Amino acid sequence: MLDKAVCVLDAVEAGPRTLASLVDATGLSRATAHRLAVALEAHRLLARDGAGRFVLGPRLTGLDLPALARPALEALRDATGESTQLYVRRGDRRLCVLSLESPHGLRTIVPVGMSLPLDVGSAGRVLGGDAGEWAQSVEERERGVASVSAPVRDSRGDTVAAVSVSGPIERTTREPGRLYAGAVGEAAAAVSAALQRQTSSG
């Protein structure tokens, strides 16, 4: 049964899953997949997103980090007018654990729970250790979209997450770092400070 539970977690780690897609991905019966998913949800290893799909839960994504990051990401979204995200590393991929959408009709949408590769996008470079204080990308993962990301660091200076702002090139331009690096860096520093305060008080 433990192997089956891990199989469910592996399937959800690849991205949000409806029960039907969970059954398809794992090969388990509908009843077994549902029973395991609900049990994992009860233990906070899985959760549900706004659409009711299964996503990785707070014990795996670090619920405190999205909660700590939300004020800074809200301020970043309001300051830039663009969508903001928080990513953490999961193996050779990055997982979106917080996503706030731009008020513009044309905007970047990254669902919470989405798993993306590390080798494309500014957040991937930050989490992969290939960036300094910030990184930018232009049309690497999606045509017409640019992003800027900065690292969230723990008390040891290790990168534990990436704060990102992303939007259409017509607003971000092909040099998004020129527009947003400062604001993204400030947001990431605020999240780092909040995380370090929580760690030291815990």
KOLVEXBA-726383 format. One record per residue (C-alpha): y, x, z; residue in three letters; residue number from 1. Coordinates in pm, 1 decimal. Example, Ala and Ser with C-alpha at 12.3 -4.5 7.8 and 13.67 -1.06 7.14 Angstrom:
2
          Y          X          Z     r     k
     -450.0     1230.0      780.0   ALA     1
     -106.0     1367.0      714.0   SER     2
//
This chain:
202
          Y          X          Z     r     k
        0.0        0.0        0.0   MET     1
      233.9      291.1       70.3   LEU     2
      179.9      418.9     -284.7   ASP     3
      275.0       77.5     -420.7   LYS     4
      588.3       66.6     -206.2   ALA     5
      692.2      409.0     -334.9   VAL     6
      625.6      285.5     -688.9   CYS     7
      871.0       -0.6     -626.1   VAL     8
     1132.3      240.7     -490.5   LEU     9
     1089.5      468.8     -790.9   ASP    10
     1142.0      176.4    -1028.0   ALA    11
     1458.3       62.9     -850.5   VAL    12
     1593.7      417.4     -833.8   GLU    13
     1609.9      411.7    -1214.3   ALA    14
     1847.8      116.4    -1199.4   GLY    15
     1893.4     -238.1    -1066.3   PRO    16
     1584.4     -455.7    -1110.9   ARG    17
     1520.1     -825.1    -1129.6   THR    18
     1180.3     -927.1     -997.3   LEU    19
     1055.5     -964.7    -1354.2   ALA    20
     1167.0     -616.3    -1454.8   SER    21
     1022.5     -478.1    -1132.3   LEU    22
      686.2     -627.2    -1225.7   VAL    23
      712.4     -477.3    -1575.2   ASP    24
      812.0     -133.6    -1445.9   ALA    25
      545.8     -107.0    -1175.8   THR    26
      254.2     -297.8    -1324.2   GLY    27
      214.2     -480.3     -992.7   LEU    28
      149.6     -851.3     -972.5   SER    29
      455.2    -1069.9     -923.1   ARG    30
      342.1    -1167.5     -572.3   ALA    31
      279.5     -806.8     -466.7   THR    32
      605.5     -678.1     -614.7   ALA    33
      801.2     -955.1     -443.0   HIS    34
      629.2     -903.2     -108.0   ARG    35
      691.6     -527.5     -114.2   LEU    36
     1050.6     -558.8     -233.6   ALA    37
     1133.7     -809.4       40.1   VAL    38
      968.1     -588.7      302.7   ALA    39
     1161.9     -283.9      179.2   LEU    40
     1478.3     -492.4      189.4   GLU    41
     1408.0     -586.9      551.1   ALA    42
     1383.8     -217.5      635.4   HIS    43
     1712.2     -153.9      446.3   ARG    44
     1539.4       64.4      187.3   LEU    45
     1629.6     -192.1      -78.8   LEU    46
     1921.8     -432.3     -105.1   ALA    47
     2051.8     -692.1     -352.4   ARG    48
     2354.1     -654.9     -575.3   ASP    49
     2598.2     -931.4     -667.2   GLY    50
     2360.8    -1056.0     -936.6   ALA    51
     2068.0    -1073.4     -695.1   GLY    52
     1891.2     -770.7     -842.6   ARG    53
     1712.1     -518.5     -624.1   PHE    54
     1900.4     -191.6     -573.6   VAL    55
     1849.5      102.2     -341.3   LEU    56
     1939.7        7.5       13.1   GLY    57
     2172.1      162.2      269.8   PRO    58
     1909.2      386.3      426.9   ARG    59
     1872.5      564.6       92.0   LEU    60
     2225.2      546.5      -45.4   THR    61
     2404.9      613.8      281.0   GLY    62
     2585.8      288.4      348.3   LEU    63
     2839.6      456.4      573.4   ASP    64
     2966.4      669.6      286.6   LEU    65
     3057.7      376.4       58.3   PRO    66
     3217.4      199.2      353.2   ALA    67
     3416.6      509.6      443.4   LEU    68
     3514.2      565.2       80.7   ALA    69
     3627.6      212.9       -2.6   ARG    70
     3988.1      240.9      124.7   PRO    71
     4045.4      563.6      -69.3   ALA    72
     3886.9      424.1     -385.6   LEU    73
     4089.6      104.5     -357.6   GLU    74
     4407.0      312.4     -328.2   ALA    75
     4297.8      524.6     -625.5   LEU    76
     4229.1      216.7     -836.4   ARG    77
     4566.6       68.3     -746.2   ASP    78
     4751.1      394.1     -813.7   ALA    79
     4589.3      459.0    -1151.9   THR    80
     4515.9      105.8    -1267.5   GLY    81
     4167.3      223.3    -1369.6   GLU    82
     3814.7      165.0    -1240.5   SER    83
     3692.5      390.9     -961.9   THR    84
     3340.6      490.8     -859.6   GLN    85
     3154.5      687.0     -595.9   LEU    86
     2837.8      872.2     -697.9   TYR    87
     2572.8     1057.1     -499.7   VAL    88
     2301.8     1284.3     -634.2   ARG    89
     1942.1     1164.7     -653.0   ARG    90
     1723.2     1443.3     -790.1   GLY    91
     1835.9     1524.7    -1142.0   ASP    92
     2042.7     1206.4    -1168.1   ARG    93
     2348.0     1049.5    -1009.4   ARG    94
     2357.7      711.6     -844.3   LEU    95
     2662.4      483.8     -828.5   CYS    96
     2696.9      359.9     -468.4   VAL    97
     3045.8      208.2     -492.4   LEU    98
     3231.6       67.8     -791.4   SER    99
     3573.7      -96.7     -804.8   LEU   100
     3689.9     -240.8    -1134.2   GLU   101
     4029.0     -203.0    -1297.9   SER   102
     4240.0     -520.6    -1319.9   PRO   103
     4280.7     -463.2    -1695.1   HIS   104
     4076.5     -673.5    -1936.5   GLY   105
     3961.5     -356.1    -2113.7   LEU   106
     3802.0     -147.6    -1841.3   ARG   107
     3505.7       66.5    -1744.2   THR   108
     3226.5     -116.4    -1562.7   ILE   109
     2960.2       81.3    -1375.0   VAL   110
     2735.7     -140.0    -1159.0   PRO   111
     2643.2      -29.3     -809.0   VAL   112
     2287.9      100.6     -823.4   GLY   113
     2316.9      239.2    -1175.9   MET   114
     2140.6      572.1    -1218.5   SER   115
     2291.2      813.1    -1471.8   LEU   116
     2205.2     1166.2    -1587.1   PRO   117
     2374.7     1468.6    -1433.8   LEU   118
     2423.8     1647.3    -1763.7   ASP   119
     2692.6     1414.0    -1898.8   VAL   120
     3016.8     1292.7    -1746.2   GLY   121
     3263.2     1442.8    -1503.4   SER   122
     3079.9     1313.7    -1193.5   ALA   123
     2759.6     1474.6    -1315.9   GLY   124
     2930.2     1812.5    -1339.4   ARG   125
     3077.2     1774.5     -991.1   VAL   126
     2742.5     1682.3     -836.3   LEU   127
     2563.8     1948.3    -1038.5   GLY   128
     2792.5     2216.7     -898.0   GLY   129
     2950.7     2295.3    -1234.9   ASP   130
     3304.7     2202.8    -1131.8   ALA   131
     3568.3     2340.1     -900.3   GLY   132
     3826.8     2105.0     -755.4   GLU   133
     3785.2     1849.5    -1032.5   TRP   134
     3623.7     1787.0    -1370.1   ALA   135
     3707.2     1569.6    -1667.1   GLN   136
     3503.2     1427.4    -1952.1   SER   137
     3598.0     1255.1    -2275.0   VAL   138
     3346.8     1038.3    -2460.3   GLU   139
     3047.7     1226.1    -2320.0   GLU   140
     2848.2      931.3    -2189.1   ARG   141
     3018.9      643.1    -2363.1   GLU   142
     3236.5      633.4    -2671.4   ARG   143
     3603.0      557.0    -2606.3   GLY   144
     3580.9      632.4    -2231.8   VAL   145
     3720.4      924.8    -2032.8   ALA   146
     3686.2     1011.3    -1665.6   SER   147
     3800.2     1250.6    -1394.3   VAL   148
     3595.6     1331.3    -1083.6   SER   149
     3638.5     1537.4     -767.9   ALA   150
     3391.6     1640.3     -495.9   PRO   151
     3346.5     1484.5     -153.8   VAL   152
     3246.9     1760.2       86.9   ARG   153
     3083.8     1750.0      427.4   ASP   154
     3177.0     1965.4      724.9   SER   155
     2978.7     2259.0      581.6   ARG   156
     3164.7     2242.1      253.7   GLY   157
     2865.5     2108.2       62.1   ASP   158
     2929.8     1851.9     -210.9   THR   159
     2769.3     1523.3     -105.1   VAL   160
     2935.4     1280.1     -346.6   ALA   161
     3179.4     1252.3     -633.8   ALA   162
     3485.5     1028.1     -654.0   VAL   163
     3561.4      919.9    -1011.0   SER   164
     3824.1      732.8    -1204.3   VAL   165
     3736.4      615.5    -1554.8   SER   166
     3888.8      408.1    -1829.3   GLY   167
     3949.8      368.6    -2202.0   PRO   168
     4096.6      664.3    -2385.5   ILE   169
     4388.4      456.8    -2506.8   GLU   170
     4517.5      464.2    -2148.0   ARG   171
     4357.6      776.3    -2001.3   THR   172
     4429.4      987.8    -2314.6   THR   173
     4206.6     1276.2    -2418.0   ARG   174
     4341.3     1482.4    -2129.9   GLU   175
     4269.3     1251.9    -1836.1   PRO   176
     4285.8     1538.9    -1589.3   GLY   177
     4653.4     1580.1    -1664.1   ARG   178
     4712.7     1221.2    -1551.6   LEU   179
     4459.9     1171.6    -1274.8   TYR   180
     4336.8     1501.7    -1128.9   ALA   181
     4588.8     1496.8     -845.4   GLY   182
     4517.5     1138.2     -741.4   ALA   183
     4139.9     1180.4     -769.6   VAL   184
     4154.2     1499.7     -566.1   GLY   185
     4356.1     1326.5     -293.9   GLU   186
     4108.7     1037.4     -282.2   ALA   187
     3811.6     1274.3     -258.0   ALA   188
     3986.8     1470.3       18.5   ALA   189
     4048.8     1147.7      210.3   ALA   190
     3681.3     1050.8      183.7   VAL   191
     3576.9     1402.5      288.9   SER   192
     3802.3     1383.5      594.6   ALA   193
     3670.5     1040.8      692.2   ALA   194
     3311.1     1158.7      651.5   LEU   195
     3371.8     1469.3      858.3   GLN   196
     3539.2     1267.1     1133.2   ARG   197
     3242.6     1031.8     1147.7   GLN   198
     2997.8     1320.8     1154.2   THR   199
     3179.6     1500.8     1434.7   SER   200
     3213.5     1183.0     1640.2   SER   201
     2847.6     1095.3     1587.8   GLY   202
//
